[in-house]
Amino acid sequence: MDPPNIIFLFSDQQRYDTLGCYGQELDVTPNLDKMAKEGVIFEHAFTNQPLCGPARSIIQTGLYATESTCYRNGIALPISKDNIAYYFSNKGYDVAYIGKWHLASNVGRSKDYTLKRMNYMTKAVPLELRGGYKDYWLASDLLEFTSHAYEGYLFNGNMKKVEFKGYRVDCLTDFTIDYLDSRRGTKPFFLFLSYLEPHQQNDLNIFQGPNGSKEKFKNYIIPKDLVNTEGDWRENYPDYLGCCNSIDKNVKRILNKLKEMDLEENTIIFYCSDHGCHFRTRTWEYKRDCHESSIRIPLIIKGPGFEGGKRISQLVSLIDIPPTLLKCGGIEVPNHMKGQPLQGLVNDIVNNWPEEIFIQISETQVGRAIRTIKWKYSVKAPSKDGILYSRADKYDEEFLYDLENDPHEKRNLVKDAQYFEVRNELSRILKRKMAEAGENIPTIISNPI
C-alpha cells in the first residue's frame, strides 16, 4: 500500500465533553461521533500544557514546552530540523499548514531564556518561522487577532494577505478543500488544519458560534463541573456548542471530499484540541490551570491502523501525538521525543504504558501537576511570575483531588491530614516526571499535618 495521507484537525480550547462520544447529550458532533465509532477514541486524553502556544509546540516538536523554550504564549518555536514537518518532508511528503499557528512571535521578556523580540501576530510569518511547513502555507500567527467570526485574513506562502468573508470555520474548510483540489502527482501529504473555534473572540470578550447558536443550543445540560459556579458560561455556552457543531459539520465536508477524490481509504485523520475551557470558574480566565475542564481533551483517530470503533482507556496526552504521527508515515521516531506511539495501545502490544500525565502550567503561575486514574496533584511556585519564569526550585502544594470520588473536583484535599502519605507519594512521582522533562528536581513543600 502507498504511504498514507495524514490530516490533523485541531480545534482550540475545546472541552472533551462537547462530543457525543464523550457524553454530550445534545446532537452537537454527529460526524465526529461517527468517526469515533469507525476509528479509535481515546477516552482519557490530556494536554500537557493548558495554553495555546505551548500546547502547539509540544505537537510540533515532541518535547515538553519548557524543553523547546515555548513555555508560555508569545515565544516562537525555535528554528530546528527536528520538528515533525521536516521529518515528513524528508520522507517524501508534501507538508501543508492552514489556520492558526501561534508559534512565530517573541513578545515580552523571559528570565529563563534569551528571546530576540519579533512580532508576527498580525503580520505574515516568514518561511524560516513556519516550523518546516514549506510546501503549502495559509495561516495567521494569531488568527484571533486577524479575524472575527465572519471575516478576516490569513497570509499565504508568498506572505500575501488572503481575505475571507463567511463563518471562520467554513472559510478555513473552504481553503482546505481548495488545497485538496490542488493536489497533483503521487506524493503523500501531511496537512495540519488548525481552527480557532471554539476559542473566544479576544477583543469582544465573547464566544461566537454561527448565527442561531444561542437558540439552537439553548436547552443544554450544564456540565457538572460548572454547576453552582460563577464564571461566564451561562451567556457563552450555547455559542460555544455552536462553534463545536460548526467544526463537526466541516469535518464531514472534509471527509466527503476525501471520498470524492478516492482518498478516504488511505488517509489517517486525527482530531483533537490543544486544551479545554473552564469559563472563568477556576481562575480569572479560561484555562491555565490543572483542572479537568482545562486539561482534558478529545482525541479521535481514524484510518489505516485506527479502525473498528476501539475505545482506549489508558491515559494519553499531546506528548504522544508526534511519535504517533511519525509512525503513521513510516518514519522512525527519534530518541529525543518524550512520548510513545499510540499504535502500541491500539494494537495491544504495550505492557508498560505510563500511568500518569505530566502537566506544566504557565502565565497564571509557575505550576506543575500530574494526573493519574485516581488522583490530581498540583503544585505552584511561590512568588514566581508565570510570564517571566518557566520553572522554579521550590513549589508549594496547591491541589489534591480524588477523581474516583470527586470527578468534578469540588473538594480540594491538599490540606487534609488524612492524605499526607498520598501527597508524599504523588510528590515523588511528580519530581520523577519533572526530571524526565529535563527539569532540576525541586523542593516541594508539603502542607503540614
C-alpha positions as a printed NumPy array, in Angstrom:
array([[  0.   ,   0.   ,   0.   ],
       [  1.138,   3.565,  -0.72 ],
       [  2.172,   5.717,   2.26 ],
       [ -0.973,   7.122,   3.847],
       [ -2.01 ,  10.736,   3.658],
       [ -2.377,  12.278,   7.105],
       [ -4.723,  15.102,   8.102],
       [ -4.523,  16.623,  11.568],
       [ -7.698,  18.502,  12.543],
       [ -7.055,  20.741,  15.523],
       [ -9.614,  22.746,  17.486],
       [ -8.771,  25.42 ,  20.049],
       [ -9.958,  25.347,  23.659],
       [-12.49 ,  22.531,  23.155],
       [-13.709,  20.578,  26.158],
       [-13.819,  16.831,  25.621],
       [-17.426,  16.668,  26.839],
       [-18.728,  18.702,  23.898],
       [-18.644,  15.488,  21.825],
       [-21.417,  12.918,  21.97 ],
       [-18.894,  10.083,  22.091],
       [-17.617,  11.597,  25.357],
       [-21.065,  12.06 ,  26.876],
       [-22.563,  15.234,  25.382],
       [-26.334,  14.7  ,  25.289],
       [-27.234,  17.279,  22.627],
       [-26.634,  16.47 ,  18.976],
       [-23.525,  18.634,  18.666],
       [-21.   ,  16.324,  16.953],
       [-22.72 ,  13.565,  14.96 ],
       [-19.902,  13.326,  12.418],
       [-17.102,  13.115,  14.966],
       [-19.189,  10.574,  16.874],
       [-19.423,   8.503,  13.693],
       [-15.678,   8.888,  13.219],
       [-15.154,   7.537,  16.739],
       [-17.384,   4.536,  16.03 ],
       [-15.394,   3.723,  12.906],
       [-11.937,   4.636,  14.185],
       [-10.35 ,   4.769,  17.639],
       [-11.351,   7.004,  20.536],
       [ -9.013,   7.739,  23.43 ],
       [-11.26 ,   8.077,  26.453],
       [ -8.704,   9.793,  28.706],
       [ -6.693,  12.239,  26.609],
       [ -4.985,  15.318,  28.029],
       [ -2.906,  18.325,  27.173],
       [  0.499,  18.671,  28.832],
       [  0.19 ,  22.454,  28.843],
       [ -3.252,  24.114,  29.04 ],
       [ -2.334,  27.073,  26.859],
       [ -2.404,  27.666,  23.092],
       [  1.218,  28.238,  22.073],
       [  2.895,  25.767,  24.436],
       [  0.418,  23.018,  23.544],
       [  1.109,  23.592,  19.869],
       [  4.858,  23.458,  20.455],
       [  4.504,  20.002,  22.001],
       [  2.852,  18.622,  18.874],
       [  5.383,  20.182,  16.516],
       [  8.46 ,  19.059,  18.474],
       [  7.623,  16.025,  20.611],
       [  9.141,  17.887,  23.569],
       [  7.622,  19.347,  26.693],
       [  7.09 ,  23.095,  26.448],
       [  9.993,  24.025,  28.721],
       [ 12.318,  21.841,  26.644],
       [ 11.519,  23.683,  23.414],
       [ 11.543,  27.054,  25.32 ],
       [  7.865,  27.67 ,  24.373],
       [  6.683,  27.548,  27.978],
       [  4.146,  30.386,  27.519],
       [  2.358,  32.25 ,  24.743],
       [  4.432,  34.749,  22.81 ],
       [  7.53 ,  32.599,  22.345],
       [  8.462,  31.469,  18.854],
       [  9.177,  27.859,  18.023],
       [ 12.969,  27.602,  17.669],
       [ 14.219,  27.014,  14.155],
       [ 15.037,  23.312,  14.048],
       [ 15.233,  20.402,  11.658],
       [ 13.711,  18.2  ,  14.364],
       [ 10.139,  19.474,  14.01 ],
       [  7.635,  16.976,  12.646],
       [  7.132,  18.748,   9.32 ],
       [ 10.809,  18.233,   8.48 ],
       [ 10.6  ,  14.525,   9.187],
       [  7.622,  14.214,   6.85 ],
       [  9.377,  16.259,   4.165],
       [ 12.452,  14.042,   4.378],
       [ 10.181,  11.016,   3.927],
       [  8.797,  12.42 ,   0.687],
       [  5.609,  14.015,   1.983],
       [  4.174,  17.351,   0.938],
       [  3.63 ,  19.324,   4.147],
       [  0.841,  21.871,   4.469],
       [ -0.477,  24.144,   7.205],
       [ -3.756,  26.079,   7.322],
       [ -5.17 ,  28.255,  10.107],
       [ -3.807,  29.446,  13.454],
       [ -0.067,  28.996,  14.065],
       [  0.745,  30.885,  17.305],
       [  4.439,  29.929,  17.229],
       [  6.181,  32.752,  15.336],
       [  6.375,  35.695,  17.742],
       [  8.631,  36.558,  20.677],
       [  6.756,  39.066,  22.797],
       [  7.767,  40.175,  26.28 ],
       [ 10.669,  39.063,  28.444],
       [ 11.774,  35.803,  29.984],
       [ 14.154,  35.307,  32.887],
       [ 14.966,  31.75 ,  31.817],
       [ 15.524,  32.101,  28.063],
       [ 17.064,  34.732,  25.797],
       [ 14.401,  35.925,  23.362],
       [ 15.002,  38.027,  20.271],
       [ 11.97 ,  40.285,  20.053],
       [  9.868,  39.741,  16.929],
       [  6.158,  40.254,  16.45 ],
       [  4.278,  38.486,  13.662],
       [  0.959,  38.313,  15.49 ],
       [ -0.798,  40.292,  12.744],
       [  1.88 ,  40.065,  10.046],
       [  2.966,  37.402,   7.579],
       [  5.156,  34.685,   9.084],
       [  8.458,  34.249,   7.182],
       [  9.369,  30.827,   5.838],
       [ 12.015,  30.09 ,   8.461],
       [  9.478,  30.507,  11.29 ],
       [  6.857,  28.126,   9.869],
       [  8.187,  25.024,  11.581],
       [  9.101,  23.31 ,   8.32 ],
       [  5.731,  23.611,   6.544],
       [  7.293,  24.605,   3.25 ],
       [  5.007,  23.215,   0.548],
       [  1.721,  24.947,   1.377],
       [  1.076,  27.668,   3.926],
       [ -2.073,  29.693,   4.591],
       [ -2.023,  30.871,   8.168],
       [ -2.017,  33.657,  10.704],
       [  0.199,  33.598,  13.76 ],
       [ -2.741,  34.792,  15.872],
       [ -5.931,  34.179,  13.946],
       [ -7.961,  35.735,  16.777],
       [ -6.105,  38.996,  16.067],
       [ -6.532,  38.93 ,  12.269],
       [-10.167,  37.873,  12.091],
       [-13.606,  37.871,  13.623],
       [-16.252,  35.188,  13.401],
       [-17.444,  36.254,   9.936],
       [-14.454,  37.986,   8.32 ],
       [-10.708,  38.237,   8.445],
       [ -7.455,  37.37 ,   6.734],
       [ -4.532,  34.964,   6.692],
       [ -1.245,  35.009,   4.771],
       [ -0.189,  32.604,   2.046],
       [  3.208,  31.079,   1.363],
       [  4.281,  34.202,  -0.533],
       [  3.409,  36.339,   2.516],
       [  0.413,  37.873,   0.727],
       [ -2.764,  38.656,   2.604],
       [ -5.715,  36.382,   1.796],
       [ -9.03 ,  37.767,   2.993],
       [-12.162,  35.771,   3.725],
       [-15.819,  36.504,   4.392],
       [-18.154,  33.977,   5.943],
       [-18.094,  31.996,   9.166],
       [-14.442,  31.387,  10.032],
       [-14.711,  27.592,  10.368],
       [-16.433,  27.342,   6.989],
       [-13.809,  29.52 ,   5.326],
       [-10.844,  27.609,   6.72 ],
       [-12.511,  24.446,   5.475],
       [-13.01 ,  26.06 ,   2.063],
       [ -9.279,  26.714,   1.955],
       [ -8.626,  23.108,   2.973],
       [-10.819,  21.759,   0.193],
       [ -9.057,  24.083,  -2.252],
       [ -5.761,  22.595,  -1.104],
       [ -7.041,  19.056,  -1.598],
       [ -8.324,  20.008,  -5.064],
       [ -4.883,  21.383,  -5.933],
       [ -3.164,  18.084,  -5.183],
       [ -1.312,  16.738,  -8.184],
       [  1.052,  13.828,  -8.537],
       [  1.629,  10.819,  -6.364],
       [  3.34 ,  12.256,  -3.277],
       [  1.506,  11.675,   0.004],
       [  0.626,  14.731,   2.064],
       [  0.633,  15.738,   5.711],
       [ -1.915,  18.506,   6.272],
       [ -2.318,  20.342,   9.583],
       [ -5.602,  22.295,   9.83 ],
       [ -5.79 ,  24.49 ,  12.925],
       [ -9.211,  26.022,  13.615],
       [ -9.626,  28.861,  16.104],
       [-13.035,  27.767,  17.323],
       [-14.364,  27.312,  19.963],
       [-11.83 ,  29.8  ,  21.419],
       [-13.341,  33.125,  22.493],
       [-13.017,  36.233,  20.338],
       [-10.478,  38.131,  22.44 ],
       [-11.319,  41.742,  21.567],
       [-15.068,  41.155,  22.006],
       [-14.696,  39.019,  25.131],
       [-17.325,  36.535,  23.951],
       [-17.594,  33.172,  22.204],
       [-19.095,  33.43 ,  18.721],
       [-20.917,  30.463,  17.297],
       [-22.621,  30.649,  13.911],
       [-25.716,  32.829,  13.81 ],
       [-28.557,  30.977,  15.505],
       [-26.385,  29.094,  18.003],
       [-27.997,  30.676,  21.036],
       [-31.412,  29.388,  20.011],
       [-30.209,  26.045,  18.672],
       [-28.384,  25.046,  21.856],
       [-30.385,  26.925,  24.487],
       [-31.589,  23.689,  26.113],
       [-28.138,  22.491,  27.086],
       [-27.432,  20.4  ,  30.145],
       [-24.983,  22.152,  32.456],
       [-21.645,  20.323,  32.66 ],
       [-21.369,  19.097,  36.223],
       [-18.114,  20.898,  36.954],
       [-19.902,  24.193,  36.204],
       [-22.928,  23.587,  38.429],
       [-23.232,  26.182,  41.214],
       [-20.293,  28.226,  39.925],
       [-19.914,  31.801,  38.723],
       [-17.922,  32.389,  35.535],
       [-19.387,  33.369,  32.17 ],
       [-20.652,  30.01 ,  30.908],
       [-24.337,  30.984,  31.17 ],
       [-24.083,  33.608,  28.445],
       [-21.496,  31.755,  26.347],
       [-22.13 ,  28.015,  26.466],
       [-24.749,  27.872,  23.644],
       [-22.381,  29.733,  21.323],
       [-19.522,  27.519,  22.48 ],
       [-21.52 ,  24.453,  21.465],
       [-22.388,  26.208,  18.211],
       [-18.673,  26.558,  17.445],
       [-18.153,  22.844,  18.093],
       [-21.148,  21.949,  15.956],
       [-19.773,  24.061,  13.099],
       [-16.429,  22.248,  13.257],
       [-18.273,  18.934,  13.202],
       [-20.199,  19.894,  10.056],
       [-16.956,  20.894,   8.396],
       [-15.259,  17.663,   9.369],
       [-17.98 ,  15.983,   7.314],
       [-17.17 ,  18.254,   4.362],
       [-13.52 ,  17.177,   4.518],
       [-14.429,  13.502,   4.815],
       [-16.793,  13.815,   1.86 ],
       [-14.065,  15.461,  -0.186],
       [-11.654,  12.63 ,   0.578],
       [-14.27 ,  10.125,  -0.537],
       [-14.943,  12.089,  -3.72 ],
       [-11.201,  12.074,  -4.5  ],
       [-10.915,   8.354,  -3.703],
       [ -8.502,   9.164,  -0.86 ],
       [-10.622,   8.018,   2.067],
       [ -9.206,   4.503,   2.332],
       [ -5.604,   5.673,   2.524],
       [ -5.902,   8.754,   4.723],
       [ -5.438,   8.841,   8.502],
       [ -7.375,  11.614,  10.229],
       [ -6.575,  12.899,  13.702],
       [ -8.967,  15.075,  15.675],
       [ -8.036,  16.742,  18.957],
       [ -7.748,  20.072,  20.759],
       [ -4.931,  21.979,  22.446],
       [ -6.71 ,  22.283,  25.824],
       [-10.132,  22.738,  27.376],
       [-12.102,  25.603,  28.937],
       [-13.472,  26.254,  32.415],
       [-15.327,  29.507,  31.593],
       [-13.648,  31.567,  34.313],
       [-14.862,  29.307,  37.074],
       [-11.413,  28.313,  38.351],
       [ -9.364,  31.447,  37.641],
       [ -9.949,  34.851,  36.062],
       [ -9.544,  33.417,  32.532],
       [-10.344,  30.19 ,  30.655],
       [ -7.523,  27.639,  31.039],
       [ -4.003,  27.838,  32.565],
       [ -4.729,  25.54 ,  35.498],
       [ -4.713,  21.86 ,  36.424],
       [ -8.444,  21.101,  36.45 ],
       [-10.089,  18.569,  34.149],
       [-12.034,  21.303,  32.362],
       [ -8.696,  22.797,  31.262],
       [ -6.571,  19.733,  30.584],
       [ -8.893,  17.01 ,  29.289],
       [ -9.352,  16.991,  25.512],
       [-10.975,  14.929,  22.77 ],
       [ -8.77 ,  12.62 ,  20.718],
       [-10.073,  10.502,  17.849],
       [ -8.039,   8.864,  15.084],
       [ -9.5  ,   7.14 ,  12.036],
       [ -7.833,   5.46 ,   9.079],
       [ -5.465,   2.581,   8.315],
       [ -4.333,   1.152,  11.648],
       [ -7.043,   3.014,  13.577],
       [-10.276,   1.211,  12.842],
       [-13.081,  -0.768,  14.401],
       [-14.534,   1.608,  16.99 ],
       [-11.971,   0.674,  19.614],
       [-12.021,   2.616,  22.887],
       [ -8.666,   3.093,  24.618],
       [ -8.901,   3.658,  28.368],
       [ -5.241,   4.341,  29.215],
       [ -4.116,   7.911,  29.918],
       [ -2.604,   9.579,  26.841],
       [ -1.556,  13.142,  26.066],
       [ -0.299,  15.544,  23.422],
       [  3.275,  14.388,  24.014],
       [  2.262,  11.059,  22.431],
       [  0.954,  12.699,  19.247],
       [  4.278,  13.423,  17.427],
       [  5.64 ,   9.864,  17.616],
       [  2.206,   8.574,  16.591],
       [  2.154,  10.845,  13.54 ],
       [  5.655,   9.832,  12.502],
       [  4.883,   6.148,  12.896],
       [  1.801,   6.631,  10.691],
       [  4.123,   7.92 ,   7.979],
       [  6.59 ,   5.062,   8.358],
       [  9.147,   7.41 ,   9.924],
       [ 11.491,   6.251,  12.665],
       [ 10.691,   8.023,  15.919],
       [ 13.747,   9.981,  17.137],
       [ 15.026,   9.282,  20.633],
       [ 14.579,  12.855,  21.826],
       [ 10.777,  12.701,  21.607],
       [  9.27 ,  12.141,  25.037],
       [  6.005,  10.39 ,  24.159],
       [  5.181,   6.948,  22.832],
       [  3.319,   5.99 ,  19.643],
       [ -0.344,   5.347,  20.343],
       [ -0.253,   2.417,  17.935],
       [  1.134,   0.35 ,  20.797],
       [ -2.111,   0.769,  22.733],
       [ -4.321,   0.28 ,  19.698],
       [ -2.543,  -2.972,  18.816],
       [ -2.281,  -4.2  ,  22.415],
       [  1.493,  -4.536,  22.254],
       [  2.478,  -2.228,  25.15 ],
       [  2.641,  -3.524,  28.71 ],
       [  4.365,  -0.614,  30.443],
       [  2.337,   2.414,  29.362],
       [  2.862,   5.381,  31.753],
       [  0.249,   5.636,  34.481],
       [  0.394,   9.407,  34.875],
       [  0.187,  12.553,  32.734],
       [  2.682,  15.35 ,  33.359],
       [  1.372,  18.916,  33.091],
       [  3.245,  22.22 ,  33.067],
       [  1.277,  25.402,  33.816],
       [  2.417,  28.92 ,  32.922],
       [  1.385,  32.583,  32.856],
       [ -1.055,  32.464,  35.79 ],
       [  1.623,  30.664,  37.814],
       [  4.732,  28.551,  37.54 ],
       [  2.958,  25.279,  38.168],
       [  3.348,  21.545,  37.745],
       [  0.8  ,  18.755,  38.056],
       [  0.246,  15.068,  37.471],
       [ -2.971,  13.291,  36.627],
       [ -3.366,   9.588,  37.38 ],
       [ -6.502,   7.483,  37.051],
       [ -7.399,   8.266,  40.661],
       [ -5.534,  11.45 ,  41.628],
       [ -4.879,  15.004,  40.531],
       [ -1.947,  16.656,  42.301],
       [ -0.759,  20.179,  41.558],
       [  1.937,  22.474,  42.932],
       [  2.92 ,  26.075,  42.237],
       [  5.994,  28.182,  42.861],
       [  5.501,  30.895,  45.493],
       [  6.049,  34.439,  44.249],
       [  7.187,  33.328,  40.782],
       [  5.765,  35.236,  37.825],
       [  4.457,  32.701,  35.294],
       [  5.234,  35.035,  32.393],
       [  8.861,  35.696,  33.317],
       [  9.81 ,  32.284,  34.671],
       [  9.434,  28.827,  33.147],
       [ 10.464,  26.805,  36.207],
       [ 11.35 ,  27.016,  39.868],
       [ 13.456,  25.298,  42.522],
       [ 10.696,  25.326,  45.138],
       [  6.966,  24.652,  44.919],
       [  4.059,  24.66 ,  47.363],
       [  1.261,  22.117,  47.188],
       [ -1.913,  23.665,  45.75 ],
       [ -4.473,  20.993,  44.814],
       [ -5.215,  17.356,  45.526],
       [ -8.366,  15.737,  44.123],
       [ -9.67 ,  12.204,  44.439],
       [-11.026,  11.793,  40.92 ],
       [-12.757,   8.486,  41.611],
       [-14.922,  10.011,  44.324],
       [-14.862,  13.644,  43.173],
       [-14.641,  13.631,  39.35 ],
       [-15.706,  17.273,  39.074],
       [-13.051,  18.461,  41.51 ],
       [-15.234,  20.206,  44.049],
       [-13.24 ,  19.238,  47.167],
       [ -9.575,  20.122,  47.47 ],
       [ -7.855,  17.648,  49.808],
       [ -4.419,  19.218,  49.76 ],
       [ -4.576,  20.303,  53.415],
       [ -6.354,  17.202,  54.693],
       [ -4.066,  15.312,  57.094],
       [ -5.66 ,  12.018,  56.073],
       [ -3.942,  12.289,  52.661],
       [ -0.437,  13.183,  53.826],
       [  1.123,   9.921,  52.592],
       [ -0.796,  10.144,  49.316],
       [  0.65 ,  13.596,  48.751],
       [  4.143,  12.384,  49.551],
       [  3.89 ,   9.586,  47.017],
       [  2.434,  11.879,  44.353],
       [  5.181,  14.387,  45.074],
       [  7.799,  11.694,  44.369],
       [  6.089,  10.817,  41.089],
       [  5.847,  14.473,  40.08 ],
       [  9.563,  15.005,  40.725],
       [ 10.355,  11.985,  38.566],
       [  8.225,  13.359,  35.723],
       [  9.908,  16.752,  36.029],
       [ 13.316,  15.102,  35.761],
       [ 12.151,  13.197,  32.662],
       [ 11.238,  16.567,  31.135],
       [ 14.765,  17.866,  31.734],
       [ 13.986,  19.889,  34.833],
       [ 16.   ,  20.009,  38.02 ],
       [ 14.387,  18.109,  40.863],
       [ 12.803,  20.791,  43.056],
       [ 11.796,  21.023,  46.686],
       [  8.052,  20.574,  47.176],
       [  6.795,  21.998,  50.435],
       [  4.138,  19.695,  51.892],
       [  1.218,  21.115,  53.807],
       [  1.659,  20.215,  57.491],
       [ -0.461,  17.553,  59.139]])
